[in-house]
Amino acid sequence: MPSLSTLSPDALAELRSKLRGEYETLKAQGLKLDMTRGKPASDQLDLAAEMLALPGNRDTTAEDGTDARNYGNLQGLPEARALFAPVLGAPPEQIVIANNSSLALMHDVLVYALLKGVPGGDGPWSKQEPITILCPVPGYDRHFALCEGFGIRMIPIPMTGEGPDMAAVEREAADPSVKGIWCVPQYSNPSGETYSDETVRRLAALKAAAPDFRILWDNAYAVHHLTEARPSLVDILEACTQAGHPDRPIVFTSTSKVTLAGAGLAMLAASSANVKWYLAQAGRRSIGPDKLNQLRHVRFLRDAAGIAAHMDRHRALIGPKFAAVEEAFAARLDGWDVARWSRPLGGYFVTLDVTDGTASQVVRLAGEAGIALTPAGATHPYGRDPHDRTLRIAPTFPKLDAVRTAAEAVALCTLLAAVEARAAG
Ligand SMILES: Cc1ncc(COP(=O)(O)O)c(C=O)c1O
């Protein structure tokens, strides 16, 4: 198959009119499909249906005698902390199990840092403005929205396939206004990559000019595998302790995409000093978390093997959707040299890098054909992708047939946009 650059003007015009014809046929189908939402589908939520009957009304006492129906236990039930210790890579005493959203925990950590400062620092971050957080790109738009909302400056750092470009991180962190970095270290949102051992060790050993530099380690996809492979992500808490920076990382995760999205458990793990600091702030905010939901999760998931078995059931439902995206993209785009896409081994997204300067046009074309895509630019701070290149595809929520149809349509729009850009330029 020839690449676009080798086509004669006539051949390019012919291809363009053929693709335009296909596109008009696509539009005439009047589709209404949504590939924007990284949400579990309802059959995935059904997997946790039995959990809703737990803990039942006669068995609400936790292992330490706590009545889960009552106030208290700010750090979370010991059995819930023990259940998630292997997921977080921390001992139960360094874990906080909170309520339903890890994003809310990240928000709170930032607010407490801004208003109060963090252990090892020189007081509130808000008094040291401007402050900066490094943002690996492509990245998670809600991380960027938190920073933007609080007036925290963001510096994009390119992802390399093994995590962020560490040379760039090391260069930027020499500036004392740089207070931290966002990381989605495993099956990253949206590139799907997992940080290499070297990346994690360099982050742990980083010579940050700010003494209170924080790694915001959002391990949202810690157990969300799509294959038999299991990535070996270095334990950031241990690596930082070994490197002499025990207070640097704060690890977040949740069961939003394990049990119920928005009705699961969110948690963090960190050094004892960070946990003490966090609880001191959180104790003013709330008298304690929803421990009935904690018991519900403990009794439903039981142990690490229970979590793994449950995630296998998710994989059986969503694996074919990711395979359908791969098939559709390969069938239409292979050989044209107009796009690259990720083949994630886990997580919730496929990244589609289209021809530079055409991502917004692909979103527009898809939208006019009834397929909603996440806006171009959403994967970058301030919604600005300087290359107008990266799209985030979320295949989990629609039904399999719809995913296939939508992916074929996105591939057509990608090729059409590339051909039209070439013809115009
Ligand atoms: C990287 C990442 N972090 C956090 C979240 C949100 O997690 P939660 O539901 O626990 O707030 C998501 C959801 O898509 C995500 O992709």
The ligand as an SDF file (V2000), in Angstrom:
LIG
                    3D

 16 16  0  0  0  0  0  0  0  0999 V2000
   -6.1770    8.1650   35.9720 C   0  0  0  0  0  0  0  0  0  0  0  0
   -7.4850    8.2950   36.6750 C   0  0  0  0  0  0  0  0  0  0  0  0
   -7.5160    8.7000   37.9340 N   0  0  0  0  0  0  0  0  0  0  0  0
   -8.6770    8.8500   38.6140 C   0  0  0  0  0  0  0  0  0  0  0  0
   -9.8800    8.5920   37.9920 C   0  0  0  0  0  0  0  0  0  0  0  0
  -11.1420    8.8040   38.7700 C   0  0  0  0  0  0  0  0  0  0  0  0
  -11.1560    7.9500   39.8430 O   0  0  0  0  0  0  0  0  0  0  0  0
  -12.2760    8.0080   40.9660 P   0  0  0  0  0  0  0  0  0  0  0  0
  -13.5100    7.4400   40.4020 O   0  0  0  0  0  0  0  0  0  0  0  0
  -11.6980    7.1640   42.0430 O   0  0  0  0  0  0  0  0  0  0  0  0
  -12.4390    9.4310   41.4050 O   0  0  0  0  0  0  0  0  0  0  0  0
   -9.9070    8.1660   36.6730 C   0  0  0  0  0  0  0  0  0  0  0  0
  -11.1810    7.9280   35.9870 C   0  0  0  0  0  0  0  0  0  0  0  0
  -11.2710    7.8390   34.7840 O   0  0  0  0  0  0  0  0  0  0  0  0
   -8.6810    8.0100   35.9850 C   0  0  0  0  0  0  0  0  0  0  0  0
   -8.6210    7.6230   34.7090 O   0  0  0  0  0  0  0  0  0  0  0  0
  1  2  1  0
  2  3  1  0
  2 15  2  0
  3  4  2  0
  4  5  1  0
  5  6  1  0
  5 12  2  0
  6  7  1  0
  7  8  1  0
  8  9  2  0
  8 10  1  0
  8 11  1  0
 12 13  1  0
 12 15  1  0
 13 14  2  0
 15 16  1  0
M  END
$$$$
